[in-house]
Amino acid sequence: MANYPRSLIVYDGSIFHVTWQCHNEDWLLSTHFAKKLYYELLLKYKCAYRMRFFSYCLMDNHIHLTGQCESQIMLSRFFKVVNSCFAKSINKFLKRKGQVVMDRYKSPVIETDEDLMSVITYNDLNPYRTIRKTHPKNYEWSSYAHYAYGKQDPLLTEPEFYITLGNTAKERQKKYRYMTNEIIKDDHRTHKCPYRKKDNRLMCFIGNPLWVKERYEKLIDVTQDKRREWLKQYSREMGYG
């Protein structure tokens, strides 16, 4: 993802997919302590910053979170607090100094329920797509156990698409297990990251290609206008015009 201002990507009420990696791709999330700490920080601050989370997966050196924010400002403040608290605690626990979260987190915006479903299943299947090929039912730190088996998870809010999977909780869980198992069966053909382009660059928007194209064009137009304004201001200050 290009380093565009987040305010030009995330809008009020938008559904997001936040990802970040540990600094230098270190395995700073590999311990039970680290994952539990980050989960508890998400839980502690989500109401104060009016965040809703639909899914998560905490891996050993990166995280995936999908949810909805009330505003872009609240989203930024939330992750500033959570990631800062996490970094301080991890450095103290590991007796280290320095950066913990690598650069700024990525937060592509999701268009439709179908796209959201794709991202949620992608999140939950992350453990399977590692070298260990851990089935998500055997992985503690994701939303899979909630959607597939009904495990209570206070961090999560069930999205509308999930409610439509069945008339009862058991039906919805069975359907979710079926969906994810079908993806695993065909993974050698369908393995696709929903937020990467074919050239492996990260996307700012996840959705219908026409919607994505339209959003990118608006993003580029606004970015270019802001750059032209900055150049004019710089020229005036330097006495060039």
TILOZA-594593 format. One record per residue (C-alpha): x, y, z; residue number from 1. Coordinates in pm, whole numbers. Example, Ala and Ser with C-alpha at 12.3 -4.5 7.8 and 13.67 -1.06 7.14 Angstrom:
2
- 1230 / -450 / 780 / 1
- 1367 / -106 / 714 / 2
This chain:
241
- 0 / 0 / 0 / 1
- 135 / 339 / -93 / 2
- 197 / 571 / 199 / 3
- -120 / 776 / 150 / 4
- -264 / 974 / 443 / 5
- -503 / 745 / 631 / 6
- -765 / 1023 / 633 / 7
- -796 / 980 / 254 / 8
- -861 / 605 / 280 / 9
- -1062 / 543 / 596 / 10
- -1392 / 728 / 630 / 11
- -1644 / 749 / 914 / 12
- -1820 / 415 / 962 / 13
- -1596 / 227 / 722 / 14
- -1513 / -142 / 758 / 15
- -1139 / -198 / 778 / 16
- -878 / -471 / 770 / 17
- -585 / -366 / 989 / 18
- -253 / -548 / 962 / 19
- 91 / -482 / 1104 / 20
- 419 / -668 / 1138 / 21
- 667 / -673 / 1421 / 22
- 975 / -458 / 1367 / 23
- 1233 / -633 / 1146 / 24
- 977 / -917 / 1122 / 25
- 1095 / -1035 / 1465 / 26
- 887 / -1299 / 1646 / 27
- 776 / -1064 / 1923 / 28
- 424 / -1209 / 1927 / 29
- 532 / -1571 / 1949 / 30
- 465 / -1622 / 2321 / 31
- 132 / -1686 / 2491 / 32
- 203 / -1379 / 2706 / 33
- 238 / -1149 / 2401 / 34
- -79 / -1268 / 2226 / 35
- -284 / -1257 / 2546 / 36
- -151 / -908 / 2620 / 37
- -247 / -774 / 2277 / 38
- -590 / -938 / 2291 / 39
- -658 / -789 / 2633 / 40
- -551 / -443 / 2516 / 41
- -794 / -465 / 2224 / 42
- -1068 / -566 / 2464 / 43
- -980 / -298 / 2718 / 44
- -992 / -2 / 2481 / 45
- -1247 / -100 / 2213 / 46
- -1549 / 54 / 2388 / 47
- -1369 / 375 / 2485 / 48
- -1282 / 436 / 2118 / 49
- -1613 / 297 / 1987 / 50
- -1461 / 17 / 1783 / 51
- -1628 / -305 / 1668 / 52
- -1426 / -612 / 1572 / 53
- -1556 / -884 / 1342 / 54
- -1249 / -1106 / 1332 / 55
- -886 / -1133 / 1436 / 56
- -583 / -1355 / 1404 / 57
- -273 / -1300 / 1615 / 58
- 25 / -1469 / 1453 / 59
- 382 / -1492 / 1581 / 60
- 514 / -1183 / 1402 / 61
- 205 / -1005 / 1268 / 62
- -165 / -948 / 1332 / 63
- -489 / -928 / 1135 / 64
- -795 / -738 / 1258 / 65
- -1122 / -672 / 1076 / 66
- -1384 / -438 / 1214 / 67
- -1570 / -110 / 1188 / 68
- -1473 / 232 / 1319 / 69
- -1695 / 524 / 1409 / 70
- -1439 / 764 / 1263 / 71
- -1091 / 766 / 1115 / 72
- -966 / 978 / 1404 / 73
- -1092 / 728 / 1661 / 74
- -933 / 442 / 1466 / 75
- -595 / 617 / 1467 / 76
- -618 / 706 / 1836 / 77
- -721 / 353 / 1927 / 78
- -422 / 188 / 1762 / 79
- -185 / 455 / 1888 / 80
- -285 / 369 / 2245 / 81
- -302 / -9 / 2201 / 82
- 24 / -43 / 2008 / 83
- 209 / 192 / 2242 / 84
- 97 / 1 / 2552 / 85
- 184 / -326 / 2382 / 86
- 533 / -207 / 2286 / 87
- 616 / -87 / 2638 / 88
- 499 / -411 / 2799 / 89
- 674 / -638 / 2547 / 90
- 1003 / -450 / 2579 / 91
- 982 / -480 / 2956 / 92
- 891 / -851 / 2936 / 93
- 1171 / -933 / 2689 / 94
- 1420 / -691 / 2847 / 95
- 1475 / -517 / 2516 / 96
- 1460 / -162 / 2379 / 97
- 1346 / -12 / 2054 / 98
- 1062 / -32 / 1807 / 99
- 810 / -317 / 1830 / 100
- 554 / -242 / 1556 / 101
- 711 / -201 / 1212 / 102
- 625 / 136 / 1057 / 103
- 259 / 240 / 1036 / 104
- -15 / -20 / 1031 / 105
- -207 / -88 / 709 / 106
- -583 / -32 / 703 / 107
- -747 / -107 / 366 / 108
- -1121 / -42 / 352 / 109
- -1372 / -318 / 265 / 110
- -1672 / -255 / 38 / 111
- -1935 / -533 / 69 / 112
- -2045 / -818 / 295 / 113
- -1902 / -1064 / 42 / 114
- -1564 / -892 / 61 / 115
- -1585 / -889 / 440 / 116
- -1656 / -1263 / 445 / 117
- -1353 / -1321 / 222 / 118
- -1129 / -1122 / 457 / 119
- -1262 / -1291 / 772 / 120
- -1204 / -1642 / 634 / 121
- -861 / -1531 / 514 / 122
- -779 / -1412 / 866 / 123
- -894 / -1736 / 1028 / 124
- -703 / -1951 / 780 / 125
- -370 / -1776 / 841 / 126
- -242 / -2050 / 1079 / 127
- -305 / -2311 / 809 / 128
- -101 / -2115 / 557 / 129
- 216 / -2127 / 765 / 130
- 485 / -2391 / 738 / 131
- 319 / -2584 / 1021 / 132
- -18 / -2591 / 839 / 133
- -212 / -2567 / 1165 / 134
- -585 / -2617 / 1113 / 135
- -768 / -2313 / 1254 / 136
- -967 / -2535 / 1493 / 137
- -636 / -2609 / 1667 / 138
- -529 / -2244 / 1689 / 139
- -626 / -2043 / 1997 / 140
- -568 / -1686 / 1886 / 141
- -823 / -1626 / 1611 / 142
- -1196 / -1573 / 1566 / 143
- -1240 / -1919 / 1410 / 144
- -1354 / -2092 / 1731 / 145
- -1634 / -1840 / 1770 / 146
- -1770 / -1865 / 1417 / 147
- -1713 / -2238 / 1371 / 148
- -1800 / -2371 / 1717 / 149
- -1978 / -2092 / 1905 / 150
- -1705 / -2019 / 2158 / 151
- -1791 / -1702 / 2349 / 152
- -1554 / -1419 / 2255 / 153
- -1617 / -1076 / 2412 / 154
- -1397 / -903 / 2153 / 155
- -1622 / -996 / 1861 / 156
- -1938 / -855 / 1706 / 157
- -2097 / -1088 / 1451 / 158
- -2137 / -917 / 1110 / 159
- -2467 / -925 / 924 / 160
- -2349 / -1173 / 661 / 161
- -2277 / -1432 / 931 / 162
- -2632 / -1403 / 1071 / 163
- -2769 / -1496 / 727 / 164
- -2572 / -1823 / 711 / 165
- -2843 / -2007 / 907 / 166
- -3155 / -1977 / 1120 / 167
- -2981 / -2102 / 1434 / 168
- -2634 / -2068 / 1585 / 169
- -2563 / -2437 / 1514 / 170
- -2659 / -2396 / 1147 / 171
- -2435 / -2092 / 1111 / 172
- -2142 / -2267 / 1275 / 173
- -2183 / -2572 / 1051 / 174
- -2197 / -2351 / 741 / 175
- -1884 / -2161 / 848 / 176
- -1694 / -2487 / 908 / 177
- -1802 / -2608 / 565 / 178
- -1693 / -2283 / 397 / 179
- -1348 / -2281 / 554 / 180
- -1291 / -2653 / 491 / 181
- -1381 / -2607 / 124 / 182
- -1125 / -2326 / 99 / 183
- -862 / -2551 / 256 / 184
- -941 / -2831 / 8 / 185
- -885 / -2598 / -287 / 186
- -613 / -2388 / -127 / 187
- -351 / -2481 / -387 / 188
- -579 / -2322 / -648 / 189
- -756 / -2045 / -459 / 190
- -499 / -1919 / -207 / 191
- -535 / -1546 / -249 / 192
- -466 / -1257 / -18 / 193
- -765 / -1020 / -49 / 194
- -557 / -709 / 12 / 195
- -267 / -764 / -228 / 196
- -245 / -679 / -596 / 197
- -98 / -918 / -852 / 198
- 236 / -737 / -824 / 199
- 227 / -808 / -446 / 200
- 168 / -445 / -349 / 201
- -79 / -390 / -68 / 202
- -418 / -244 / -163 / 203
- -595 / 51 / -4 / 204
- -941 / -79 / -94 / 205
- -1096 / -428 / -103 / 206
- -1407 / -474 / -316 / 207
- -1555 / -477 / -665 / 208
- -1286 / -383 / -921 / 209
- -1492 / -88 / -1048 / 210
- -1544 / 44 / -694 / 211
- -1174 / -2 / -616 / 212
- -1078 / 180 / -937 / 213
- -1312 / 468 / -857 / 214
- -1180 / 499 / -502 / 215
- -819 / 495 / -625 / 216
- -888 / 764 / -885 / 217
- -1041 / 989 / -618 / 218
- -749 / 916 / -387 / 219
- -493 / 1008 / -652 / 220
- -684 / 1324 / -752 / 221
- -700 / 1449 / -393 / 222
- -335 / 1358 / -333 / 223
- -223 / 1545 / -645 / 224
- -432 / 1851 / -554 / 225
- -278 / 1857 / -207 / 226
- 71 / 1826 / -357 / 227
- 6 / 2116 / -596 / 228
- -118 / 2330 / -306 / 229
- 193 / 2244 / -106 / 230
- 423 / 2333 / -399 / 231
- 249 / 2668 / -447 / 232
- 280 / 2746 / -77 / 233
- 646 / 2640 / -78 / 234
- 718 / 2857 / -384 / 235
- 558 / 3161 / -219 / 236
- 753 / 3110 / 103 / 237
- 1080 / 3073 / -92 / 238
- 1003 / 3381 / -302 / 239
- 977 / 3194 / -633 / 240
- 639 / 3327 / -730 / 241
